Amino acid sequence: MLSFYYRPDLSAGSFRASALVDALLKIVPPDCTIDVITTAPNRYSTFTQEASEVESAASLNVRRIALPAHRNDIVGQSRAFSHFARVANRYAANTRYDVVFATSSRLMTAVLGAWIARRTRSRLYLDIRDIFVDTIGDIFPNVAGAFKIPFSALERWAVRRADRVNLVSRGFEGYFLARYPGRNYTWFTNGIDEEFLTADWSRTSASQVGEDPLVVVYAGNIGEGQGLHEILPTLALQLGRRVHFRVIGDGGRRELLLDRLRKSHVDNVEVLSPKLRSELLKEYANADILFLHLNAHEAFKKVLPSKIFEYAATGKPIWAGVAGYAASFIAAEVPNAAVFAPCDVSQAIERLNDMALCHQPRREFVERYARKNIAHAMATDIVRLAQLETR
Protein backbone atom coordinates (compact mmCIF):
# COMPACT_ATOMS: atom_id res chain seq x y z
CA MET A 1 0.00 0.00 0.00
CA LEU A 2 1.19 3.46 -0.95
CA SER A 3 -0.43 6.35 0.88
CA PHE A 4 1.09 9.78 1.37
CA TYR A 5 -0.79 9.98 4.68
CA TYR A 6 -1.31 7.27 7.28
CA ARG A 7 -2.08 7.11 10.98
CA PRO A 8 -1.44 8.99 13.22
CA ASP A 9 -1.58 11.80 10.62
CA LEU A 10 -4.78 13.83 10.31
CA SER A 11 -6.32 13.70 6.83
CA ALA A 12 -9.01 11.93 4.86
CA GLY A 13 -6.32 9.87 3.10
CA SER A 14 -4.85 8.77 6.43
CA PHE A 15 -8.20 7.69 7.88
CA ARG A 16 -9.11 5.85 4.68
CA ALA A 17 -5.79 4.01 4.33
CA SER A 18 -5.63 3.07 8.01
CA ALA A 19 -9.17 1.62 8.02
CA LEU A 20 -8.40 -0.36 4.88
CA VAL A 21 -5.26 -1.88 6.40
CA ASP A 22 -7.25 -2.90 9.49
CA ALA A 23 -9.82 -4.57 7.24
CA LEU A 24 -7.14 -6.36 5.20
CA LEU A 25 -5.47 -7.73 8.33
CA LYS A 26 -8.73 -9.47 9.25
CA ILE A 27 -9.11 -11.35 5.97
CA VAL A 28 -5.69 -11.96 4.38
CA PRO A 29 -4.28 -15.51 4.48
CA PRO A 30 -1.80 -16.23 7.32
CA ASP A 31 1.17 -16.31 4.93
CA CYS A 32 0.37 -12.88 3.47
CA THR A 33 2.32 -9.73 4.35
CA ILE A 34 1.11 -6.16 3.90
CA ASP A 35 3.78 -3.51 3.33
CA VAL A 36 2.64 0.07 3.90
CA ILE A 37 4.94 2.77 2.52
CA THR A 38 3.94 6.21 3.72
CA THR A 39 5.33 9.40 5.25
CA ALA A 40 6.02 10.51 8.79
CA PRO A 41 3.14 12.73 10.01
CA ASN A 42 3.32 15.94 7.99
CA ARG A 43 -0.21 17.02 7.09
CA TYR A 44 -0.08 20.24 9.10
CA SER A 45 2.90 22.18 10.44
CA THR A 46 0.77 23.17 13.46
CA PHE A 47 0.09 19.52 14.37
CA THR A 48 2.93 17.21 15.34
CA GLN A 49 2.56 13.58 16.32
CA GLU A 50 5.37 11.12 16.91
CA ALA A 51 5.34 7.86 14.95
CA SER A 52 7.90 5.09 14.53
CA GLU A 53 9.87 5.05 11.31
CA VAL A 54 9.44 1.27 11.09
CA GLU A 55 6.48 -0.59 12.57
CA SER A 56 6.21 -4.37 12.28
CA ALA A 57 3.60 -6.87 13.38
CA ALA A 58 2.75 -10.43 12.33
CA SER A 59 1.43 -9.56 8.86
CA LEU A 60 2.11 -5.84 8.66
CA ASN A 61 5.18 -3.74 7.94
CA VAL A 62 4.88 0.04 7.96
CA ARG A 63 7.69 2.30 6.73
CA ARG A 64 7.29 6.01 7.36
CA ILE A 65 9.52 8.26 5.27
CA ALA A 66 10.56 11.51 6.94
CA LEU A 67 10.14 14.41 4.55
CA PRO A 68 12.52 17.37 4.29
CA ALA A 69 11.25 20.66 5.69
CA HIS A 70 9.25 22.51 3.05
CA ARG A 71 6.77 25.31 2.53
CA ASN A 72 3.17 24.29 2.00
CA ASP A 73 3.09 25.54 -1.60
CA ILE A 74 3.22 23.71 -4.91
CA VAL A 75 7.04 23.88 -5.13
CA GLY A 76 7.53 22.67 -1.57
CA GLN A 77 4.98 19.90 -1.97
CA SER A 78 6.60 18.78 -5.24
CA ARG A 79 10.01 18.52 -3.59
CA ALA A 80 8.55 16.62 -0.64
CA PHE A 81 6.82 14.15 -2.93
CA SER A 82 9.96 13.67 -5.04
CA HIS A 83 11.81 12.65 -1.89
CA PHE A 84 8.99 10.29 -0.88
CA ALA A 85 8.96 8.70 -4.36
CA ARG A 86 12.73 8.12 -4.43
CA VAL A 87 12.78 6.42 -1.03
CA ALA A 88 9.59 4.44 -1.67
CA ASN A 89 11.09 3.11 -4.91
CA ARG A 90 14.15 1.99 -2.98
CA TYR A 91 12.08 0.19 -0.35
CA ALA A 92 9.97 -1.63 -2.93
CA ALA A 93 12.70 -2.40 -5.45
CA ASN A 94 13.45 -6.01 -4.50
CA THR A 95 9.96 -7.27 -3.64
CA ARG A 96 7.50 -9.10 -5.89
CA TYR A 97 4.02 -8.09 -4.76
CA ASP A 98 0.73 -9.71 -5.70
CA VAL A 99 -0.89 -6.28 -5.71
CA VAL A 100 0.33 -2.71 -5.42
CA PHE A 101 -2.45 -0.53 -3.97
CA ALA A 102 -2.13 3.27 -4.20
CA THR A 103 -4.61 5.74 -2.73
CA SER A 104 -4.18 9.13 -4.36
CA SER A 105 -5.71 12.58 -4.35
CA ARG A 106 -2.93 14.50 -6.11
CA LEU A 107 -2.32 11.96 -8.90
CA MET A 108 1.38 11.42 -8.27
CA THR A 109 0.88 8.71 -5.63
CA ALA A 110 -1.12 6.85 -8.28
CA VAL A 111 1.71 7.35 -10.78
CA LEU A 112 4.22 6.12 -8.21
CA GLY A 113 2.06 3.05 -7.62
CA ALA A 114 1.91 2.37 -11.35
CA TRP A 115 5.70 2.68 -11.62
CA ILE A 116 6.37 0.31 -8.71
CA ALA A 117 3.79 -2.19 -10.02
CA ARG A 118 5.52 -2.14 -13.41
CA ARG A 119 8.98 -2.61 -11.89
CA THR A 120 7.85 -5.45 -9.62
CA ARG A 121 5.52 -7.03 -12.20
CA SER A 122 2.58 -6.72 -9.84
CA ARG A 123 -1.10 -6.06 -10.31
CA LEU A 124 -2.19 -2.48 -9.69
CA TYR A 125 -5.20 -1.23 -7.76
CA LEU A 126 -5.70 2.56 -7.86
CA ASP A 127 -7.93 4.41 -5.41
CA ILE A 128 -8.67 7.84 -6.93
CA ARG A 129 -9.90 10.51 -4.48
CA ASP A 130 -9.65 13.59 -6.71
CA ILE A 131 -9.16 14.58 -10.36
CA PHE A 132 -5.86 16.41 -10.14
CA VAL A 133 -5.77 17.44 -13.80
CA ASP A 134 -9.11 19.21 -13.40
CA THR A 135 -8.22 20.78 -10.07
CA ILE A 136 -4.87 22.22 -11.11
CA GLY A 137 -6.49 23.88 -14.12
CA ASP A 138 -8.99 25.67 -11.88
CA ILE A 139 -6.71 26.61 -9.00
CA PHE A 140 -3.68 27.64 -11.09
CA PRO A 141 -5.19 28.98 -14.34
CA ASN A 142 -2.09 31.04 -15.19
CA VAL A 143 0.16 27.98 -15.35
CA ALA A 144 -2.44 25.34 -16.18
CA GLY A 145 -1.31 25.04 -19.78
CA ALA A 146 2.24 24.19 -18.80
CA PHE A 147 1.14 21.52 -16.31
CA LYS A 148 -2.00 20.05 -17.84
CA ILE A 149 -0.42 18.23 -20.79
CA PRO A 150 2.26 16.34 -18.82
CA PHE A 151 -0.09 15.57 -15.93
CA SER A 152 -2.77 14.35 -18.34
CA ALA A 153 -0.19 12.02 -19.89
CA LEU A 154 0.82 10.71 -16.45
CA GLU A 155 -2.81 10.17 -15.49
CA ARG A 156 -3.47 8.30 -18.74
CA TRP A 157 -0.43 6.06 -18.24
CA ALA A 158 -1.31 5.21 -14.63
CA VAL A 159 -5.01 4.54 -15.21
CA ARG A 160 -4.39 2.39 -18.28
CA ARG A 161 -1.81 0.40 -16.35
CA ALA A 162 -4.27 -0.37 -13.53
CA ASP A 163 -6.09 -3.68 -13.14
CA ARG A 164 -8.70 -1.99 -10.96
CA VAL A 165 -9.63 1.68 -10.54
CA ASN A 166 -11.73 2.76 -7.58
CA LEU A 167 -13.43 6.16 -7.76
CA VAL A 168 -14.59 7.58 -4.41
CA SER A 169 -17.17 9.89 -6.01
CA ARG A 170 -19.84 9.09 -8.60
CA GLY A 171 -19.19 12.63 -9.76
CA PHE A 172 -15.95 11.34 -11.33
CA GLU A 173 -17.82 8.88 -13.54
CA GLY A 174 -18.28 11.08 -16.61
CA TYR A 175 -14.64 12.20 -16.62
CA PHE A 176 -13.08 8.73 -16.32
CA LEU A 177 -15.50 6.72 -18.44
CA ALA A 178 -15.14 9.19 -21.31
CA ARG A 179 -11.34 9.12 -21.22
CA TYR A 180 -10.70 5.54 -20.13
CA PRO A 181 -13.59 3.32 -21.26
CA GLY A 182 -13.38 -0.38 -20.61
CA ARG A 183 -11.42 -0.11 -17.37
CA ASN A 184 -12.44 -2.21 -14.37
CA TYR A 185 -14.05 0.41 -12.09
CA THR A 186 -15.29 0.11 -8.51
CA TRP A 187 -17.09 2.69 -6.34
CA PHE A 188 -16.01 2.32 -2.72
CA THR A 189 -16.73 5.77 -1.33
CA ASN A 190 -15.72 7.52 1.88
CA GLY A 191 -17.31 6.46 5.14
CA ILE A 192 -17.92 7.06 8.83
CA ASP A 193 -15.25 5.97 11.30
CA GLU A 194 -16.08 4.05 14.47
CA GLU A 195 -15.44 7.01 16.80
CA PHE A 196 -18.39 8.85 15.25
CA LEU A 197 -20.69 5.83 15.52
CA THR A 198 -20.20 5.28 19.24
CA ALA A 199 -20.29 8.91 20.45
CA ASP A 200 -23.39 10.39 22.09
CA TRP A 201 -24.62 13.27 19.94
CA SER A 202 -28.04 13.74 21.51
CA ARG A 203 -27.17 16.58 23.89
CA THR A 204 -28.70 19.93 22.97
CA SER A 205 -26.20 22.80 22.84
CA ALA A 206 -26.75 25.64 25.29
CA SER A 207 -26.96 28.23 22.53
CA GLN A 208 -30.00 26.50 21.03
CA VAL A 209 -32.08 27.17 24.13
CA GLY A 210 -30.65 30.50 25.30
CA GLU A 211 -29.57 33.85 23.97
CA ASP A 212 -25.98 32.92 23.15
CA PRO A 213 -24.75 33.03 19.52
CA LEU A 214 -25.10 29.85 17.50
CA VAL A 215 -21.83 27.90 17.54
CA VAL A 216 -20.88 27.00 13.96
CA VAL A 217 -17.95 24.59 13.63
CA TYR A 218 -15.79 23.92 10.58
CA ALA A 219 -13.04 21.30 10.90
CA GLY A 220 -10.61 20.39 8.15
CA ASN A 221 -8.20 21.79 5.64
CA ILE A 222 -8.02 25.56 5.11
CA GLY A 223 -6.88 25.71 1.51
CA GLU A 224 -7.85 27.03 -1.89
CA GLY A 225 -10.17 24.10 -2.37
CA GLN A 226 -12.24 24.97 0.68
CA GLY A 227 -12.38 28.69 -0.13
CA LEU A 228 -13.08 29.76 3.47
CA HIS A 229 -11.19 32.99 2.80
CA GLU A 230 -13.72 33.77 0.05
CA ILE A 231 -16.86 33.48 2.17
CA LEU A 232 -16.24 33.57 5.94
CA PRO A 233 -15.13 37.22 6.38
CA THR A 234 -18.24 38.61 4.69
CA LEU A 235 -20.62 35.94 6.03
CA ALA A 236 -19.47 36.35 9.62
CA LEU A 237 -19.58 40.14 9.38
CA GLN A 238 -23.16 40.16 8.10
CA LEU A 239 -24.38 37.68 10.72
CA GLY A 240 -22.66 39.52 13.57
CA ARG A 241 -23.45 38.29 17.07
CA ARG A 242 -26.02 35.84 15.78
CA VAL A 243 -23.28 33.25 15.20
CA HIS A 244 -19.82 32.36 16.45
CA PHE A 245 -17.60 30.41 14.02
CA ARG A 246 -14.96 27.97 15.26
CA VAL A 247 -12.62 27.05 12.39
CA ILE A 248 -10.35 24.13 13.31
CA GLY A 249 -7.53 23.24 10.95
CA ASP A 250 -4.60 24.44 8.89
CA GLY A 251 -3.59 24.75 5.26
CA GLY A 252 -2.27 26.95 2.51
CA ARG A 253 -4.94 29.66 2.86
CA ARG A 254 -4.99 29.92 6.64
CA GLU A 255 -2.93 33.11 6.75
CA LEU A 256 -5.00 34.67 3.97
CA LEU A 257 -8.18 33.87 5.90
CA LEU A 258 -6.74 35.43 9.06
CA ASP A 259 -5.63 38.50 7.13
CA ARG A 260 -9.06 39.05 5.59
CA LEU A 261 -10.76 38.56 8.96
CA ARG A 262 -8.48 41.20 10.49
CA LYS A 263 -9.01 43.68 7.65
CA SER A 264 -12.79 43.25 7.89
CA HIS A 265 -12.67 43.66 11.70
CA VAL A 266 -14.46 40.35 12.18
CA ASP A 267 -14.63 39.33 15.84
CA ASN A 268 -16.95 36.30 15.70
CA VAL A 269 -14.55 33.84 14.02
CA GLU A 270 -11.95 31.81 15.93
CA VAL A 271 -9.28 30.02 13.89
CA LEU A 272 -7.82 27.15 15.91
CA SER A 273 -5.02 24.68 15.25
CA PRO A 274 -5.83 21.08 14.21
CA LYS A 275 -7.01 18.81 17.01
CA LEU A 276 -6.82 15.13 17.76
CA ARG A 277 -9.99 13.28 16.85
CA SER A 278 -10.89 12.74 20.49
CA GLU A 279 -10.87 16.51 20.97
CA LEU A 280 -12.67 17.10 17.68
CA LEU A 281 -15.58 14.93 18.85
CA LYS A 282 -16.08 17.35 21.74
CA GLU A 283 -16.07 20.30 19.34
CA TYR A 284 -18.76 18.64 17.24
CA ALA A 285 -20.80 17.80 20.34
CA ASN A 286 -20.73 21.45 21.46
CA ALA A 287 -21.67 22.79 18.02
CA ASP A 288 -25.11 23.93 16.97
CA ILE A 289 -24.28 23.71 13.25
CA LEU A 290 -21.50 22.02 11.27
CA PHE A 291 -20.19 24.07 8.35
CA LEU A 292 -18.80 22.81 5.05
CA HIS A 293 -17.62 24.78 2.02
CA LEU A 294 -15.92 24.18 -1.31
CA ASN A 295 -14.63 26.97 -3.51
CA ALA A 296 -16.56 27.98 -6.63
CA HIS A 297 -14.37 26.06 -9.09
CA GLU A 298 -15.76 23.80 -11.80
CA ALA A 299 -13.57 20.86 -10.73
CA PHE A 300 -15.15 20.76 -7.28
CA LYS A 301 -18.57 19.99 -8.75
CA LYS A 302 -17.36 16.39 -9.18
CA VAL A 303 -15.97 15.73 -5.70
CA LEU A 304 -17.64 14.23 -2.62
CA PRO A 305 -15.96 15.64 0.53
CA SER A 306 -15.20 13.04 3.19
CA LYS A 307 -16.29 15.60 5.79
CA ILE A 308 -19.93 15.05 4.81
CA PHE A 309 -19.83 11.55 6.28
CA GLU A 310 -18.53 12.38 9.73
CA TYR A 311 -20.74 15.49 9.93
CA ALA A 312 -23.81 13.45 9.03
CA ALA A 313 -23.04 10.84 11.69
CA THR A 314 -23.53 13.43 14.44
CA GLY A 315 -27.15 14.20 13.61
CA LYS A 316 -26.29 17.90 13.83
CA PRO A 317 -27.61 20.39 11.25
CA ILE A 318 -25.23 20.75 8.30
CA TRP A 319 -24.72 24.07 6.50
CA ALA A 320 -22.95 23.31 3.22
CA GLY A 321 -21.72 25.57 0.44
CA VAL A 322 -21.27 22.99 -2.31
CA ALA A 323 -22.41 22.45 -5.90
CA GLY A 324 -22.63 19.62 -8.41
CA TYR A 325 -22.47 16.03 -7.21
CA ALA A 326 -21.90 16.91 -3.55
CA ALA A 327 -25.04 19.07 -3.52
CA SER A 328 -27.07 16.28 -5.17
CA PHE A 329 -25.69 13.68 -2.75
CA ILE A 330 -26.57 15.77 0.32
CA ALA A 331 -30.07 16.49 -0.99
CA ALA A 332 -30.71 12.79 -1.62
CA GLU A 333 -28.96 11.23 1.37
CA VAL A 334 -28.59 13.69 4.27
CA PRO A 335 -31.69 15.01 6.06
CA ASN A 336 -31.54 18.32 7.95
CA ALA A 337 -28.84 19.82 5.72
CA ALA A 338 -29.03 23.25 4.12
CA VAL A 339 -27.12 23.62 0.84
CA PHE A 340 -26.14 26.96 -0.72
CA ALA A 341 -24.09 27.91 -3.77
CA PRO A 342 -20.36 28.23 -2.99
CA CYS A 343 -19.23 31.76 -2.07
CA ASP A 344 -22.84 33.03 -2.15
CA VAL A 345 -23.25 34.91 1.14
CA SER A 346 -26.86 35.97 0.58
CA GLN A 347 -28.00 32.44 -0.20
CA ALA A 348 -26.01 31.09 2.76
CA ILE A 349 -27.93 33.38 5.11
CA GLU A 350 -31.26 32.45 3.50
CA ARG A 351 -30.54 28.76 4.03
CA LEU A 352 -29.44 29.36 7.62
CA ASN A 353 -32.83 30.96 8.29
CA ASP A 354 -34.56 27.83 6.95
CA MET A 355 -32.57 25.35 9.07
CA ALA A 356 -34.11 23.26 11.85
CA LEU A 357 -31.70 23.69 14.77
CA CYS A 358 -32.24 20.31 16.34
CA HIS A 359 -30.56 16.93 16.68
CA GLN A 360 -31.85 14.55 14.02
CA PRO A 361 -30.24 11.08 13.93
CA ARG A 362 -29.53 9.84 10.41
CA ARG A 363 -29.68 6.10 11.12
CA GLU A 364 -30.09 4.87 7.54
CA PHE A 365 -27.16 6.98 6.37
CA VAL A 366 -24.95 5.77 9.21
CA GLU A 367 -25.74 2.12 8.50
CA ARG A 368 -25.14 2.54 4.79
CA TYR A 369 -21.82 4.36 5.09
CA ALA A 370 -20.09 2.82 8.12
CA ARG A 371 -16.39 2.87 7.21
CA LYS A 372 -15.71 -0.65 8.50
CA ASN A 373 -18.28 -2.10 6.07
CA ILE A 374 -16.92 -0.16 3.10
CA ALA A 375 -13.32 -1.01 4.05
CA HIS A 376 -14.21 -4.71 4.42
CA ALA A 377 -15.80 -4.80 0.96
CA MET A 378 -12.83 -3.00 -0.58
CA ALA A 379 -10.32 -5.24 1.22
CA THR A 380 -12.17 -8.29 -0.09
CA ASP A 381 -11.92 -6.92 -3.62
CA ILE A 382 -8.16 -6.35 -3.21
CA VAL A 383 -7.64 -9.91 -1.95
CA ARG A 384 -9.62 -11.28 -4.89
CA LEU A 385 -7.35 -9.41 -7.26
CA ALA A 386 -4.27 -10.76 -5.42
CA GLN A 387 -5.54 -14.31 -5.73
CA LEU A 388 -5.94 -14.25 -9.49
CA GLU A 389 -3.52 -16.44 -11.36
CA THR A 390 -0.09 -14.92 -11.85
CA ARG A 391 0.32 -12.99 -15.08
Secondary structure by P-SEA (a helix, b strand, c coil): cccccccccccaaaaaaaaaaaaaaacccccbbbbbbbbcccccccbbbbbbcccccccbbbbbbbbccccccaaaaaaaaaaaaaaaaaaaccccccbbbbbbccaaaaaaaaaaaaaacbbbbbbbccaaaaaaaaaccccccccaaaaaaaaaaaaaaccbbbbccccaaaaaaacccccccccccccccccccccccccccccccccccbbbbbbccccccccccccaaaaaaaacccbbbbbbbcccaaaaaaaaaaaaccccbbbbccccaaaaaaaaaaccbbbbbbcccccccccccaaaaaaaaaccbbbbbcccaaaaaaaaccccbbbbccccaaaaaaaaaacccbbbbaaaaaaaccaaaaaaaaaaaaaaaaacccc
